[in-house]
Amino acid sequence: MYRVLLKARGEDTEARRLRSILEMYGQKDKFSTWFFMHGFQALGERVRPQRLTGSRMIAELIQGLKDEIVRMHQTPLVVGGVKIFELRTC
């Protein structure tokens, strides 16, 4: 998803095509629904009410995904009461 969004930032034909597809999904709240379904509630709530289009939509989605990636690296997996930040430390 992140790579697609990075491609959609451009000004070439492919980027414009990607943006039109992404805008269609954004208009139908499919981004926020997907984020909710996959455990990214905060990002879904952030995206849904804005109804952004074009480069603003792409920038918001990229920033939101970056924020979630950072959060995931700082959130431990809890197994049997033990907090695990890296699987190789198990």
C-alpha positions, 0 to 999 in steps of 0.5 A: 500500500505504501509503495502504491501511494508513493507512486501515486504522488508523481505527475506521470500517467501511471500516477494519475491513474493510481490517484483516480483509483485511490480517489474512487476508493476514498469516496466510498470510505473503503480506506477507512473500512479497510483500516478498521478491519485490519486493526488500524482504528485510529488511522480509519478514524483519521481518514474517514471524516476528511474526504480528501482528494488528490495530493492531499489525500495521498499525503494524508494516507502516506503520513498515516501509514508512517505513523502506524509503522512507527507505532507498530515498532513501539508496541509489544506483542504480549505472550503469557504476560511477557512483552516481546518487541522482537521475535528473535528475543523469544 
